[in-house]
Amino acid sequence: MPINNSSLPFSAILLDMDGVLFHGMNPIDGAMDFMQSIEHIPHIFITNNPIRLPESMADKMAEIGFKRPEEKHIITAGEATAVWLSQQKPEFHFYAIGAEGLHKSLQKYGYEDKDNADYVVIGEGEGIDYASITTGINLILKQGAQLISTNPDISVDAFYRGKRAIMPGGGALAAPFIVATGQQAVTIGKPKPLLYEIALQELNVQANDCLMIGDRPDTDILGAQQLGIQTALVRTGRFAAGENLPDGMSAPNWDVENLMQLKKLLGL
């Protein structure tokens, strides 16, 4: 579906959520106005956050004050992991460590089984402890289960006990299993291509005809660049204004302080 403004060099948009649109339950300045300005442009939200289901993310956006998006237009790392595992082995058995949303995503396609799991899936949120690590490493070493990580983030910005905090991400929570078993995890989330590919298929657009907007150069921007997607880095998340890009990384097509500045540059 083409956009009305033919002057734009893309016809669809992918957006990260945390750090781009909101922090916790607080909208980022200008985010609501930006979303209103792209209502006529096909867009999908893709997030490495596996904690919530798409319907829960849609409810959160509505509660914050955004127009509630269609659930099919939100692709989480948990959902993408479940889809990928079902492609590898239909009706798979899994042992998952992470928040309830991850378990529910996986249950759409597979069966929870702590005794004979095909996959040990590590997400984010509460749930990891000595007992769960022990169960997981024994499934890997003794049962031959494969280690899966929903996303590679070492740390994430979140709210903990009412305060903004840096929390361990999926990459950090997978580390004990990697060390204990010597098995590297198969990682699903950005910068790996699966989330982008699912979104591009849903939008029915080519990679070079799409814009990715994200706040993390090492995941959002890098993964999009590797697929030929145009990129816009907004410095409203962990990556502050004025901070240098990671060594060896190509500059995004747009590098802006916030969505208001991006809107102005794009003429929206």
LINJOWO-V762051 format. One record per residue. N is the residue number from 1. OMEGA is omega in degrees with one decimal (* if undefined). D_CENTER is the distance of its C-alpha to the mean C-alpha in Angstrom with 1 decimal. Layout:
N OMEGA D_CENTER
N OMEGA D_CENTER
//
This chain:
1 -177.0 24.3
2 177.0 25.4
3 -177.4 25.1
4 -176.5 28.4
5 -175.6 28.2
6 179.9 29.2
7 178.4 29.2
8 -177.3 25.5
9 178.2 24.5
10 -178.8 21.6
11 178.8 21.5
12 -175.3 17.9
13 168.4 14.9
14 -179.3 11.1
15 164.3 9.7
16 -174.7 6.9
17 178.8 8.2
18 179.2 9.0
19 176.8 11.6
20 -178.2 12.0
21 -176.0 13.4
22 167.5 14.2
23 -176.1 14.8
24 178.0 15.1
25 -178.1 17.4
26 177.8 18.7
27 175.9 18.1
28 -178.7 18.1
29 176.7 21.4
30 -175.4 21.5
31 -179.6 18.2
32 178.4 20.1
33 179.0 22.6
34 -179.3 20.2
35 176.8 18.6
36 -177.0 22.2
37 -179.9 23.1
38 -179.5 20.6
39 -177.7 21.5
40 -178.8 23.5
41 176.7 20.8
42 -178.6 18.6
43 179.5 15.0
44 177.1 11.7
45 176.0 8.6
46 -174.2 5.2
47 174.8 2.3
48 -179.5 1.9
49 178.9 4.9
50 -171.1 7.3
51 -176.6 10.2
52 169.7 10.9
53 178.2 11.8
54 -179.8 11.4
55 177.2 14.9
56 176.2 14.5
57 178.6 11.8
58 177.7 14.4
59 179.4 17.1
60 179.7 15.6
61 178.5 15.5
62 179.9 19.0
63 178.4 20.2
64 -179.9 19.2
65 175.8 21.1
66 169.3 19.0
67 -176.6 20.1
68 179.5 18.4
69 172.7 16.3
70 -177.2 16.9
71 -179.4 14.8
72 179.5 14.6
73 173.8 12.9
74 -179.7 9.7
75 -179.8 7.5
76 176.9 5.4
77 177.4 5.0
78 178.1 8.5
79 -179.8 9.8
80 177.5 9.2
81 -180.0 10.8
82 178.8 13.5
83 -178.4 14.3
84 -179.9 14.5
85 178.8 16.8
86 176.4 18.9
87 178.6 19.5
88 -177.7 20.7
89 178.0 22.8
90 179.7 23.4
91 -179.2 23.9
92 173.8 22.6
93 -174.0 23.3
94 168.1 20.7
95 -173.4 20.8
96 176.1 17.6
97 -177.0 17.2
98 -175.8 14.9
99 -174.3 14.8
100 -178.3 16.4
101 178.2 13.4
102 179.9 12.5
103 -178.5 16.2
104 176.9 16.6
105 -178.6 13.9
106 -179.3 15.8
107 176.3 19.1
108 -174.1 18.7
109 -173.8 19.4
110 -174.3 20.9
111 177.4 23.1
112 -175.1 22.8
113 -177.1 25.4
114 -178.4 26.0
115 -175.4 29.1
116 -177.2 28.4
117 171.2 24.6
118 -174.8 23.6
119 168.7 20.2
120 -171.4 19.3
121 -179.2 15.6
122 179.0 14.1
123 178.2 11.3
124 -179.3 11.4
125 -177.5 14.1
126 178.3 17.8
127 -179.7 19.5
128 175.7 20.1
129 -176.0 23.8
130 -178.4 26.8
131 -178.1 27.4
132 175.7 23.9
133 179.4 23.8
134 178.4 27.3
135 -177.1 26.5
136 -176.9 23.5
137 176.7 25.5
138 174.3 28.5
139 -179.6 26.6
140 -173.5 25.5
141 -174.9 28.9
142 -176.4 31.2
143 -179.9 29.6
144 177.8 27.7
145 179.7 24.2
146 -178.8 21.3
147 -178.5 18.8
148 174.4 15.1
149 -177.5 12.1
150 -178.3 8.7
151 -174.5 7.3
152 -174.2 9.8
153 176.0 9.5
154 177.4 13.1
155 -179.3 12.9
156 173.8 11.0
157 -179.3 12.9
158 174.1 13.8
159 -178.7 17.1
160 -178.1 19.3
161 174.4 22.7
162 -179.1 22.6
163 176.0 21.9
164 -174.6 19.1
165 171.9 18.4
166 -174.9 16.6
167 175.9 15.2
168 178.0 14.7
169 -177.6 11.2
170 179.2 10.7
171 178.7 12.7
172 -177.5 15.4
173 176.1 15.8
174 -173.7 16.2
175 179.6 18.8
176 -179.3 21.7
177 177.6 21.5
178 -179.0 21.4
179 -174.8 24.4
180 -175.7 26.3
181 -174.4 26.1
182 -179.9 25.9
183 175.0 23.3
184 -179.9 20.2
185 166.1 17.0
186 -175.4 15.4
187 -173.1 11.8
188 -170.3 9.3
189 178.7 5.8
190 13.2 6.1
191 175.3 9.0
192 -168.0 10.2
193 -166.2 11.2
194 -178.6 10.3
195 178.9 7.4
196 -176.5 9.6
197 176.6 12.7
198 -179.2 12.1
199 179.7 11.6
200 178.4 14.6
201 179.1 16.6
202 -179.9 16.1
203 -177.7 17.2
204 177.9 19.9
205 174.4 19.7
206 -177.0 20.1
207 -175.4 17.7
208 178.3 20.3
209 -173.8 20.7
210 177.5 17.2
211 173.1 15.7
212 177.0 12.2
213 -178.7 12.1
214 -178.7 10.2
215 -178.4 11.5
216 -179.9 10.8
217 -174.9 13.1
218 179.1 12.4
219 -176.0 8.8
220 -171.5 8.2
221 -178.1 12.0
222 -179.3 13.1
223 178.4 11.2
224 179.4 12.3
225 -178.4 15.8
226 179.0 16.2
227 -178.9 16.1
228 176.5 18.3
229 174.8 16.1
230 -171.6 17.5
231 173.1 15.6
232 177.3 16.0
233 174.5 15.2
234 -171.8 15.8
235 179.1 17.1
236 177.6 16.4
237 -179.1 14.0
238 -174.3 14.9
239 -170.7 16.3
240 175.1 19.6
241 178.8 22.0
242 -180.0 24.4
243 -178.7 22.4
244 174.6 22.8
245 175.4 20.1
246 -178.5 19.7
247 175.4 22.7
248 -177.5 22.9
249 177.1 20.0
250 179.1 21.0
251 174.4 21.0
252 177.5 18.6
253 175.5 20.6
254 178.3 20.4
255 -169.5 20.1
256 179.6 20.6
257 -176.9 21.0
258 -178.6 19.4
259 177.7 18.8
260 179.0 22.5
261 178.6 23.5
262 178.5 21.2
263 -179.6 22.8
264 -179.2 26.2
265 -179.3 25.6
266 180.0 24.5
267 -177.7 27.4
268 * 25.5
//
